[in-house]
């Protein structure tokens, strides 16, 4: 966990400087420029953010954290009546996931929430010493987000459930597959979105997963029928 504490400390130390920097720029409504904070997106407008995140895997799987960050691309598309579409692409070359879902957003003054559902498809490919290893998983992500904002800061608490709809693992000629809906666990995350300058927003997030199967580590996950705690640190730049 040392890696996470370092990034968190850097973020806290740099926050006063960010606050001073944003005061020199024209005021904006942080709620309308955020990525995770539930809000009414401009109709038929695409909003996107690019960043990365680190994960700390259980010691039962590996002895150190997952050192290479996963690239994180987030997309939102505004629709009428408070609805929006959301998508994401996460990749580590050997582990990749694409998600697509919908949200319904409701706002009351500085508070807001949304109900959402995402469907994710993950693909892992790793060829080592002549073996061809692949993994494919289809996952349901029903989710709920609650947010609070000030003029330049937005905080969002997001919870979601993970349900594996289908999965297939192949090592050499050995094939394992599952078609039944399997409850995989839950996750909870908190995101802070800070206006830096103009309409540019920096997102810092901490996410906690309690899952049996963790898609970025498909090649090392445990076969034990138990839940594991896997924390993540997210950094995203809303463009």
HUFEN-V170230 format. One record per backbone hydrogen bond with DSSP energy under -0.5 kcal/mol. NH is the residue of the N-H (numbers start at 1). CO is the residue of the C=O. E is the energy in kcal/mol with one decimal. If there is no record, write none. Layout:
((NH | CO | E) (NH | CO | E))
This chain:
((5 | 1 | -1.9) (6 | 2 | -2.1) (7 | 3 | -1.9) (8 | 4 | -2.5) (9 | 5 | -2.5) (10 | 6 | -2.5) (11 | 7 | -2.4) (12 | 8 | -2.2) (13 | 9 | -2.5) (14 | 10 | -2.0) (15 | 11 | -0.8) (16 | 12 | -0.5) (18 | 14 | -1.7) (19 | 15 | -2.4) (20 | 16 | -2.1) (21 | 17 | -2.0) (22 | 18 | -2.1) (23 | 19 | -0.9) (24 | 20 | -0.5) (24 | 21 | -1.0) (25 | 22 | -1.3) (30 | 28 | -0.8) (30 | 151 | -1.1) (32 | 29 | -1.4) (33 | 29 | -0.7) (33 | 30 | -0.6) (34 | 30 | -0.8) (41 | 39 | -0.9) (44 | 78 | -2.3) (45 | 42 | -1.8) (47 | 76 | -3.1) (49 | 74 | -2.3) (50 | 237 | -2.3) (51 | 72 | -2.5) (52 | 235 | -2.3) (53 | 70 | -1.6) (54 | 233 | -2.0) (55 | 66 | -0.6) (56 | 231 | -2.1) (57 | 55 | -0.7) (61 | 58 | -1.6) (62 | 58 | -2.2) (66 | 55 | -1.8) (67 | 65 | -1.3) (70 | 53 | -2.6) (71 | 91 | -2.3) (72 | 51 | -2.7) (73 | 89 | -2.5) (74 | 49 | -2.6) (74 | 72 | -0.5) (75 | 87 | -2.9) (76 | 47 | -2.6) (77 | 85 | -2.5) (78 | 42 | -0.5) (78 | 45 | -1.9) (79 | 83 | -2.3) (82 | 79 | -0.5) (83 | 80 | -1.6) (84 | 103 | -1.9) (85 | 77 | -2.7) (86 | 101 | -2.4) (87 | 75 | -2.5) (88 | 99 | -1.8) (89 | 73 | -2.3) (90 | 97 | -2.6) (91 | 71 | -1.6) (92 | 95 | -2.6) (94 | 92 | -2.8) (96 | 123 | -1.7) (97 | 90 | -2.7) (98 | 121 | -2.4) (99 | 88 | -2.1) (100 | 119 | -1.7) (101 | 86 | -2.8) (102 | 117 | -1.9) (103 | 84 | -2.7) (104 | 115 | -2.1) (105 | 82 | -2.7) (106 | 113 | -2.7) (108 | 111 | -3.2) (111 | 108 | -2.3) (112 | 147 | -1.9) (113 | 106 | -2.4) (114 | 145 | -2.1) (115 | 104 | -1.7) (116 | 143 | -2.6) (117 | 102 | -1.9) (118 | 141 | -1.3) (119 | 100 | -2.3) (120 | 139 | -3.0) (121 | 98 | -3.0) (122 | 120 | -0.5) (122 | 137 | -2.7) (123 | 96 | -2.9) (124 | 135 | -2.9) (125 | 94 | -1.3) (126 | 133 | -2.8) (128 | 126 | -0.6) (128 | 131 | -1.1) (131 | 128 | -2.5) (133 | 126 | -2.0) (133 | 131 | -0.7) (134 | 132 | -0.5) (134 | 170 | -2.4) (135 | 124 | -2.1) (136 | 168 | -2.8) (137 | 122 | -1.9) (138 | 166 | -3.2) (139 | 120 | -2.8) (140 | 163 | -3.3) (141 | 118 | -2.8) (143 | 116 | -2.7) (144 | 159 | -2.5) (145 | 114 | -2.1) (146 | 157 | -2.5) (147 | 112 | -3.2) (148 | 155 | -2.6) (149 | 110 | -1.7) (150 | 153 | -3.1) (154 | 193 | -1.8) (155 | 148 | -3.3) (156 | 191 | -2.2) (157 | 146 | -3.1) (158 | 156 | -0.5) (158 | 189 | -2.9) (159 | 144 | -2.7) (160 | 187 | -2.1) (161 | 142 | -2.2) (162 | 185 | -2.7) (163 | 140 | -2.1) (164 | 182 | -2.9) (165 | 138 | -2.5) (165 | 163 | -0.6) (166 | 138 | -1.5) (167 | 178 | -2.5) (168 | 136 | -2.9) (169 | 176 | -3.2) (170 | 134 | -2.9) (171 | 174 | -2.2) (172 | 132 | -1.8) (174 | 171 | -2.2) (176 | 169 | -3.1) (178 | 167 | -2.6) (182 | 164 | -2.5) (184 | 162 | -2.9) (184 | 182 | -0.5) (185 | 162 | -1.2) (186 | 210 | -1.7) (187 | 160 | -2.3) (188 | 208 | -2.4) (189 | 158 | -2.8) (190 | 206 | -2.2) (191 | 156 | -2.6) (192 | 204 | -2.8) (193 | 154 | -2.9) (193 | 191 | -0.5) (194 | 192 | -0.5) (194 | 202 | -2.9) (195 | 152 | -1.8) (196 | 200 | -2.6) (197 | 200 | -0.6) (200 | 197 | -2.8) (201 | 238 | -1.1) (202 | 194 | -2.8) (203 | 236 | -3.3) (204 | 192 | -2.5) (205 | 234 | -2.5) (206 | 190 | -2.2) (207 | 232 | -2.2) (208 | 188 | -3.3) (209 | 230 | -1.9) (210 | 186 | -3.0) (211 | 228 | -1.9) (212 | 184 | -1.8) (215 | 213 | -0.5) (217 | 214 | -1.5) (218 | 215 | -1.5) (220 | 217 | -1.7) (221 | 217 | -1.2) (226 | 224 | -1.8) (228 | 211 | -3.0) (230 | 209 | -2.5) (230 | 228 | -0.6) (231 | 56 | -0.5) (232 | 207 | -2.7) (233 | 54 | -2.1) (234 | 205 | -3.2) (235 | 52 | -2.4) (236 | 203 | -2.3) (237 | 50 | -2.1) (238 | 201 | -2.9) (238 | 236 | -0.6) (239 | 48 | -1.8) (239 | 237 | -0.6))
